[in-house]
Amino acid sequence: MKNKFRWGIAGTGVIAHKFAAGLGYLENAEISAVCSRNLNTAEAFSKEFNIPKAYGSYEDMAKDKELDLIYIATPHIRHKEDSTLFLKNGKGVLCEKPFAMNTEELKELVECARLHKLPVMEGMWTRFMPAIVKLRELLKNKVIGDIQIITADFGFKADHNPKGRLFNKKLGGGALLDVGIYTVAFASMVMGKQPELIKAITDIGTTGVDEKTSIQFRYDTGEIASLLCSISTETPQQAVIMGTKGMITIPEFWKAEELILSLAGEKEIKINLPIEGNGYNYEALAFMDTVNRGETENSINSLDESLEIMKTMDKIRENIGLSYSE
């Protein structure tokens, strides 16, 4: 059992800050290094979190033999390239979602991980929160019967900055890749499979990315899902799972702290399971536990499922005519 994991963080943006703060809640984790293409930015980040080493390139940090695990917090367009770099230098990788830009990229990344026999996981933090762990238990026990319908939405109104990460096509911007993946991954977790039929409509903005997208799924045994994502409009950000005996509503499902259980003819039950820490600590702990067990893949968030989700994401993009030449 490894006492403490030495982490390196690749990238210094908003998500990198949140993940670094999350690691601060874990006794068996320490941040040993941070890297950025701009050394000044890396040094500022290292001072903020009291990190001993700051690198001005990803390649330099990849060569650091004192690091165990790397968190990839770079723009979407770089995820596959940066993850592969650290894998080839013997580091385990936890990569912020989406894992890659498309299925072909992800296949190459997964092949690299399995070739080097190193632990790799997509950073889908929602999966490991106490409320979502409880949700999986309720669904496994068929508390609401057989699932019939899923709805999930994730939308927010972002400042329209054509050069910013969200609206810049060259950086892999757009609603689907940024927040739509939460809804698609949620449906995948609930159903345990991918849809047989996909229909989607979108609004492509002036910068060429999808600003709001509506997605419909039908599964091989008749269940349906209705998903919505947006970076131009605020939405309720909730998920509802409807079954033959009742339903479960999850307010702000992507950072869930409450489940509302509604069974036919019975009083509504609210199950409160607050997040301890800032939420990112749960996925980091799950990844470290995977490594401690001597495993390279997490059973709750496997590479095979990430691949299947990415295939679905590609089909949605094909549906709406969205491609990234970069």
PyMOL commands that set and color helices and strands:
alter all, ss='L'
color gray80, all
select helices_A, chain A and resi 14-23+39-48+58-62+76-88+103-116+125-128+130-140+169-171+175-191+253-255+280-292+303-320
alter helices_A, ss='H'
color red, helices_A
select strands_A, chain A and resi 5-10+29-35+53-55+69-72+92-96+120-123+147-155+197-204+210-218+224-230+239-243+246-250+258-263+269-272
alter strands_A, ss='S'
color yellow, strands_A
deselect
rebuild
show_as cartoon
